[in-house]
Amino acid sequence: MIKGNLTTLDKNLDKKIYSILNQFKSIDLISEKLGVHKLDGENFFVRARYETKNYEETFIEAHKKYIDIHLILSGSEIIEVELIEKLKVKEKYNEDKDCLILSGETQTKILLLENDFLICYPQDAHRVGIKNSKSNKVEKIVIKILIKEQ
């Protein structure tokens, strides 16, 4: 897991991740339509809008095929992160959706504000959409980067 901000993008990030995030600095993301958008043949992003929720109304997920990059366009949300190995499987892995649902306690809480991003690798289970002090509307992009097998 790596937290950063689009306005102060760290050139020490993985080259592919840096390149993709750098592209997003010059796009008017607020005007992008909601839904799925292709970046290239294997990577894509999802433009989303939702209200943050109480902790109890959210769930923990993880992915095997894609790295998730959560980029906040407006609003704020808390994302909690924990290593998969410290959690229990609640629903078996769905290969079509690239999603594993887990249960347990997450130890790391991260507040994301406008232009903040959080990179979640396959070992990083994450619970998104948690309200901070009160519920608010979040506009965000989730960038999905395919993990190449070595």
C-alpha positions as CSV (number, residue, x, y, z in Angstrom):
1,M,0.0,0.0,0.0
2,I,1.3,3.5,-0.9
3,K,-0.5,6.8,-0.2
4,G,0.3,9.9,-2.2
5,N,-1.1,13.0,-3.8
6,L,-1.5,13.6,-7.5
7,T,-0.2,17.2,-7.3
8,T,3.1,16.0,-5.8
9,L,3.6,12.7,-7.7
10,D,6.7,10.8,-6.5
11,K,9.0,9.8,-9.4
12,N,10.2,6.9,-7.3
13,L,6.9,5.0,-7.9
14,D,7.0,1.9,-10.1
15,K,7.5,3.3,-13.7
16,K,4.2,2.0,-15.0
17,I,2.2,3.3,-12.1
18,Y,3.9,6.7,-12.2
19,S,3.2,6.9,-16.0
20,I,-0.5,6.1,-15.6
21,L,-0.9,8.5,-12.7
22,N,0.9,11.2,-14.5
23,Q,-1.5,10.9,-17.4
24,F,-4.4,11.6,-15.0
25,K,-2.8,15.0,-14.0
26,S,-3.7,16.4,-17.4
27,I,-7.3,15.0,-17.8
28,D,-10.4,16.8,-16.7
29,L,-11.5,13.8,-14.6
30,I,-14.6,15.5,-13.2
31,S,-16.1,15.6,-16.7
32,E,-15.5,11.9,-17.3
33,K,-18.7,9.9,-17.4
34,L,-19.4,7.4,-14.6
35,G,-18.5,3.9,-15.4
36,V,-15.7,1.9,-16.9
37,H,-13.1,3.5,-19.3
38,K,-10.2,1.7,-21.1
39,L,-6.7,3.1,-20.6
40,D,-5.1,0.6,-23.0
41,G,-5.5,-3.1,-23.9
42,E,-5.1,-4.4,-20.3
43,N,-5.7,-1.5,-17.9
44,F,-8.8,0.5,-17.2
45,F,-10.4,2.8,-14.8
46,V,-13.8,3.2,-13.2
47,R,-15.3,6.7,-12.5
48,A,-17.5,6.4,-9.5
49,R,-19.7,8.6,-7.3
50,Y,-21.2,7.5,-3.9
51,E,-22.1,8.5,-0.4
52,T,-19.7,7.4,2.3
53,K,-21.2,5.0,4.9
54,N,-20.9,3.8,8.4
55,Y,-18.2,1.3,9.0
56,E,-20.7,-1.5,9.5
57,E,-22.2,-0.9,6.0
58,T,-18.9,-1.5,4.2
59,F,-16.9,-4.7,3.4
60,I,-13.3,-5.8,3.0
61,E,-12.2,-6.9,-0.5
62,A,-8.9,-7.9,-2.2
63,H,-7.9,-8.6,-5.8
64,K,-5.4,-11.0,-7.4
65,K,-5.3,-9.9,-11.0
66,Y,-5.2,-6.1,-10.7
67,I,-3.6,-3.4,-8.6
68,D,-6.2,-0.9,-7.4
69,I,-5.4,2.8,-7.3
70,H,-8.1,4.9,-5.5
71,L,-7.9,8.5,-6.6
72,I,-10.2,11.0,-4.9
73,L,-11.6,13.8,-7.2
74,S,-13.8,15.4,-4.6
75,G,-15.1,14.7,-1.1
76,S,-13.3,12.5,1.4
77,E,-13.3,8.9,2.6
78,I,-11.6,6.6,4.9
79,I,-10.1,3.5,3.5
80,E,-8.9,0.8,5.9
81,V,-6.2,-1.7,4.8
82,E,-4.9,-5.0,6.2
83,L,-2.8,-7.8,4.9
84,I,-4.9,-10.6,3.5
85,E,-3.1,-13.2,5.7
86,K,-4.5,-11.5,8.8
87,L,-8.1,-11.8,7.7
88,K,-10.6,-14.6,7.1
89,V,-12.3,-15.5,3.8
90,K,-15.9,-14.6,3.9
91,E,-16.8,-15.3,0.3
92,K,-14.5,-17.4,-2.0
93,Y,-12.6,-15.6,-4.7
94,N,-14.7,-14.7,-7.8
95,E,-12.3,-14.9,-10.7
96,D,-14.7,-13.1,-13.1
97,K,-15.0,-10.1,-10.8
98,D,-11.4,-10.5,-9.5
99,C,-12.7,-10.1,-6.0
100,L,-12.2,-11.9,-2.7
101,I,-14.4,-10.8,0.2
102,L,-12.9,-11.1,3.7
103,S,-13.8,-10.5,7.3
104,G,-11.8,-9.5,10.4
105,E,-10.3,-6.4,11.9
106,T,-8.3,-3.9,9.8
107,Q,-5.6,-2.0,11.6
108,T,-4.6,0.8,9.2
109,K,-7.0,3.7,8.6
110,I,-6.2,6.2,5.9
111,L,-8.1,9.5,5.3
112,L,-8.1,10.4,1.6
113,L,-8.9,13.9,0.5
114,E,-9.1,15.6,-3.0
115,N,-6.2,14.5,-5.2
116,D,-5.0,11.9,-2.7
117,F,-4.5,8.4,-4.0
118,L,-4.0,5.0,-2.4
119,I,-2.3,2.1,-4.2
120,C,-3.5,-1.3,-3.0
121,Y,-1.5,-4.3,-4.1
122,P,-2.8,-7.9,-4.1
123,Q,-1.7,-8.5,-0.5
124,D,-3.6,-5.3,0.6
125,A,-7.2,-6.1,1.5
126,H,-9.2,-2.8,1.7
127,R,-12.4,-1.5,3.0
128,V,-13.5,1.6,1.1
129,G,-16.2,4.3,1.4
130,I,-16.1,4.8,5.1
131,K,-17.4,8.1,6.3
132,N,-15.0,10.4,8.2
133,S,-17.1,12.5,10.7
134,K,-20.2,12.5,8.6
135,S,-21.4,11.1,5.3
136,N,-20.4,13.0,2.2
137,K,-20.5,12.5,-1.6
138,V,-17.2,11.1,-3.0
139,E,-16.2,11.4,-6.6
140,K,-13.3,9.1,-7.4
141,I,-11.5,7.1,-10.0
142,V,-10.3,3.5,-9.4
143,I,-7.5,2.7,-11.7
144,K,-7.1,-1.1,-12.3
145,I,-3.6,-2.1,-13.5
146,L,-3.1,-5.7,-14.6
147,I,-0.4,-7.6,-12.8
148,K,1.9,-9.3,-15.2
149,E,3.0,-12.8,-14.2
150,Q,6.7,-13.2,-13.9
